[in-house]
């Protein structure tokens, strides 16, 4: 029997604990949280890891090492590299956060996210958006819609946009297949951009006259400093592509098989980040309000999240032999795949969730067929299921702050700049549930019923 089939559902309690800590502590004890969030993350990680290893021994230790070596470390390296390189690109100009300009920023971010990744697009544009809206009272909604569009939905058209699509490409989904999601993505993004523009126009009418007036004095021309960092950004994207196209065998690291091309990719990504730091002037970083706190917060919190999601992922991987057998067995229609993949991706790592339900669909329709052949057959005859899984995994990462790593980084940068962002539950209750859920219901009705 697999380990996932043995684990009870209550083994995910530490995962629930760290989520509740992220939701409650910043509200109840913000000072404590700001100084000790790393310790809270470590606490929940140990609450799970110690009994897990004590009861399941070497198999449990292997699962922990596996998620850190193959998932967490590459995840953080990629985020760090994109965060560092994008932080060295400064978009200057006397921007005034009008509804038209803000919508344009969101549109540009949405369009480029599939090519530079949601993290790259978010880190490149979030600071100019914050500066443009510095004089406005009403700006939280702009940051939230930025998370919806730039940090999530915009990454749906290429495997470079979001990790689950990249993993799908590695398993046999053709690189350009994701362009077939353009209609679904255009509807989702178009609806949200239109809604944002109407909302921002209404709130703009309630701004002070000072905020509505153009900047006084000499107007700074729009220009971009640190453009040499685009070379390093290209190096990062090239490294990601290299790891998908080059197969160089594996090495054993503490009993975990890691692909050599992935190690080469990570070395290249770290090199790109270090070169960016060395070649970018201190003034650009200062003018860009660059600090390490956002990536530090993501690294510490996700170290605990990755540890505590181990039982949830193992249970999902066990399929109908695990504690969620009833849930997995009930997933039959495209709409089911869209919502279950998306719903779980809102709280779990969307990459293994994507692979779990892709494997479930392949096993259901083409049992015994080799994976790559089954994927091509799925695309040829039941493509709607793959579309449902892919869009659910990418779109619904916007439902919570932890649904996608750039969500957390955008929030952290906004708070560093004095914007009072909603709490974990506040974000869901005020924004994602009333705005995104109806959007996704419409997507379901239009494309997956």
N, C-alpha and C positions, 0 to 999 in steps of 0.2 A: 504493500500500500504506500502511495506517495505521501510525503510529509503534509502536503496541502489537504489531502483527504483526512488526515488525522486531527488537524487543528480545529478546535471549536470556534464558534463565532465570537465568543467573548475574548478571544486572544487579540482582537483589534481594539480593546479598551484603551491601551496606551496611545494608539493613534487618535482615538476620540479625545483622549486627555490633552494631547498636544494641540489639537485643533481648538478645543475649548480654551486652552491657555492663550493661544493667539487671539481668540475672540474676546476674552473677558479681561485679562490682565491689563492691556493697554487702556481699558476704560476705568477699571477699579483702582489700579495702582500704576499709573503711567510712569512715574519716576523709577519705581522698582523694575518695571519691564524694560525700560530703556537701558538700564545698567546691567540687568541680569537675564536677558532673554536667552543668551547662550547657555546659561546654567539650567534654565527651565527646559530647554531643548534636550540637554544632556541627561537631565533627570528622567524624562519620559523614555528616552532611548535606553537607559539602563534598566528602567522598570520592565521593559519588554525583554531586553537582551539577556539579562542574567538568568531568569527562570527558563527562557527559551533554550539557552545553551545547556543549562543544568539538566533539563528533561530530555533534550533531543541530541545532545552531544555534538559529535563531529558533523553530522548532517546539518544541524542548525548553524554551526560556525561557518560551514561552507556557503549557506544561503546568505549569511550576513556579509561575508567577504565578497561574494559574487555581486551583490547589489552595489557595494561600494566601489569595487574595482571596475566593473563593467558599466555601471550606470552613474553613480554619484560623482566620482572623480572626473570622468569626461564631461559630465553635465556642468560642473562648477568651472572646469577649465574653459569650456566654450563660453559660458556666461561672463567669466572674468575677462577673457580676451575681447569679446564684443563690447563689454562695458568700458574697458580701458581704451580701446581704439576709438570708439564713438565719443568718449569723453575728451579726446584730443581734437575733435572737429567742432569748431565754433562758428555758428551761423549768426552773423552780426546784422544789425539793421534796426531802424526805428519802427518797430512793429507796434501796432495798436490792435488789441484783441477784439476786433469787430466780428460780428457773426460770419461775414463772408470770409475773412482771413482765417478764423479758427476752423471753419469748415474746409477751407483749402488745405490747411495743415493736416487735418484728419484724412482728407482724401489722398494727399501725397503719401502720408505714412501707410495708409491702407494699400496703396498701389506698390510701394517698394518693399513691403514686409515679406512678400513671397520670394524676393530676390536676395535680400540681405538678412533674412530671418526676422521674426517678430522682436527678438531682443535687440538686434542691430537697429532696426527701424525705430523702436521705442527709445533707445538710448540716444539716437541721433537727433530726434525731434522733440523730446519731452522738455528739454531746457529752453529752446526757443519758444515753445508754447507757453511755458510758465512766465518767461520774461514778457511776452506779448500781452499777457493778461495780468501783469503785476498790479496795475492800478484799479482793476475791477474787484468789486465785492463778490460777485457771483462767478465763481470759476471752478468749484468742485465738480460740477456736472461736466465741464470740459475735460478734466482729467479722467473722469469715469468713462466717458465715451471714447477717449483716447485708449483706455485699457480695452474696451469692447472691440474697437476696430483695428488699431495699430498693433496692439500686443496679442491679438488673437485672430479674429476673422480674416484680417489681411494676409495671414500666412498660409492660406489654403490652396494656393495655385501651383506651387512647386514643392518638391521634397526639401528644398532649402528653407522653406518658410517655417515649418514646425516639425519637431522631432518624430512624431508618429508617422508622418508622411515619408520622412527620410528612411525610417526603419522599414516601412512598407516597400519602398524602392529597393532596399537591400534584399528583401525577401522575394522580389520578382515582379512587383507592380512597376510597369514601365514609367520612366522618368517623367515623360510628358503626359501621362494619363491624367494627372491631377488638373490639367487644363480643362478637363471635362466637367469640373466642378464650377466653372466660371458662371453659369447661369444661377446656380444656388447662391454662390458667393456674391454675385452682383445684386440679387434680390435682397439678401440679408444686409449687405453693406449699404446699398442704396436706401433701404428703408430706415436704417439707423442714422445715416448721414442726413436724410431729410428731416427726421424727427429731431436730431440734434440742432439743425439750423433753425427750425421753428421754435424750439425751446430757447436757444441762445438769443434769438431775436426778441422774444418776450422778455427775457431777463436783461438784455441790453437796454430795453426801454426803461428799466427800473434802475439803471446805473446812474451815478452822479454825473453832472455835466463835465466835471474834470476828467472822469474816466472816458467819456465819449469824445473828448477833444483830442486832436492829434498832439503829439509831443511838441512842446514849445522849444524854441531855439533851433540850432542847426540840426538838420535831419541826417542821421547816419545812413549812408548808402548800404544796401544789402550786399554783403560779401561773405565769403567763407574762408576762415583761417584754418590752418592745419590740414589743408587738402592732401598733403602727402600721406595722411593716414588712410586715404582711400586705397592706397597700395597695400597697406597692411590688412585692411578689410577684405580686399580681394584675396590676399594670402589665406585669410581665415576661411573664406568660402571655398577656395581651392583645396585647402586641407580637408574640409568636410567632404567635398566631392571625391577627392583622392581615396578617402577611407571607404567610399562606397564602390568605387570602380576598380581598385587594386586589391588583389587577394594574395597576401604574402605569407600565409600560414599563421600558426598560433604559437604562443609561448605560455608556459605555466607560471603563474604568479600566485604563490601561497595556495596552490591546488585549484586555482581558477584559470581556465583557458582564456587568454586575451589575444585578440588578433593583432598581429604585428603592425598592420596598416593603421590600426586605431592608436597604437602607441606613437607611431610616426606623426599622425595627425595631431595628437595632443602636444608633442614636442614642438611642432610647427606653430600651433596656436599660442603656446606660451612664448615662443620666440617673437611672434608678431606683436603680442602685448608688450613685451619688454622693449622691443625696438620702438614702439609707439611712445613709451614713457621716456626713453632716452632722447628721441628726436623732436619731441613736442615741447615747446617753450613753457616755462612755468606760468607766464602771463596768460596763455590760452587756457590752461587749467583753472587759474584764478578767475578769469572773466567768465568761464563756463560754470563756476561754482562747483567744480569737481571735488568730490570727496570719496573716501573708500567705504563710508558707512553703509550705503545701500547694498553693495555686494557682500560686505561682511554680514549684514543681517540675513540676507538670503542664504549664505553659506552655512551659518550657524543653525538657522531654523530648519533648512532642508536637510541638514545632516541628521537631525532628529526625526524629521518626517520620513526620510528614506529608510531609516531603521524601523520605525514603527509601522510602515506600510507593508513590511515583509509578509506578515500573516495574511493580510488582505489579498495580496498578489498571489500568494501560494494557494489560497482557497479558490480564487478565481481560476487559476491555472488548473486546479483539480477538476474543474467543470462539474459534471453531474455526479461526481464522486465526492465533492466537497460540501461544506456546510451551506453553500448558496446554491445547491443543486436545483431547488424549486425555482429560484429566480432565473437561472441560466436556461433551464428546460422550457421556461415560458417565453423565451425570446424566439419568436418565429417569423415575424413580418419585418419589412424594412423600417417601418416606424418604430418597432420595438428596438431594433439595433441602433437606430439614431438616438433614442432617448436613454437606453441603458448604457451605451458607450459614452454618450455625453454626460449623463448624470454622474457616472463613476469618475469620468475624467475631470469633473468639477472639483473633486476632492483627492483623487489618487493621481499617480503619474499617468498621463494620458498615453504614453508610448506602450507600456505593457497592457493597458486596457484595450487599446486599439488592436494589439496582436492577439489578445485573448479572444476577442469577438470575431476577428478575422479568421482565426484558427477554428473557432466554433462554427462559423458559416461554411468553411471549407470542409470540415468534418461532416457536417450535416448533408451537404449537397454532393460532395465528391469524396466519399470515404475511400481511403487506400490509394488515392491518386497522389503522386509526388507534388510537393507544395507549389513549385513554380508552374507546373502544368495546371494544377487546380486553380491557381490565381488567374491564369490566362483564360481558362474555361469559365470561371466566375465572371470575368469582365465580358466575355463574349455572350453569355447567356443570362446572367443574373447580376448585371452591373449595378443595379439599383441598391443591392445589399452592400457592396463595397463603397458606394457613394454615401450611404447612410452611416456606415462606420467611420469613414474618413471625416465627414462634415461634423458628426457628433463629437469626435475626439478633438477637433480643432476649435469649432465654434464655442462649445460649452466650457472650454477652459476659462472663458470670461465670466462664468457664473460666480466665482469666488476669487478672493485674493490669491489663494494657493493653487488655483486651477492651472496657472502657467507662471513660470518664474518671473517674466518681465512685469506681470501684474504687481508683484510685491516690490520690485525695484522702482517702478513708476510711483507707486504710493510713497515709498521711502523718500525719493527725491522730492516729491511734492511737499511732504511734511518738513523736510529739511529747509524748504523755501517758504515756510510759514503758512502753507495751505492746510487747513484742518480737514483731513480726509475722514470719511465715515469709518466706523468700526467694522470688524469682520461681518457681524450680523447686520449692521446698518447698511453696508454696501449691498448686501443681498436684499434686505427688506425694502430699501428705498429705491434701488436702481435695478439690480439684475433680475429680480423676480417680476416686478411690474413692467420692465422694458424688454428684457431678453426673452423671458418665457413666452409672452405673446408672439414675439418675432419668430421663435423656434416652432411654435404651434402653427403659424402661417407657413413656414418652410415645410413642416410635416404635411400639411394639407396640400400644398402645391406640388410636392415632389416625392413624398414617401407613402402616400395612401393609394 
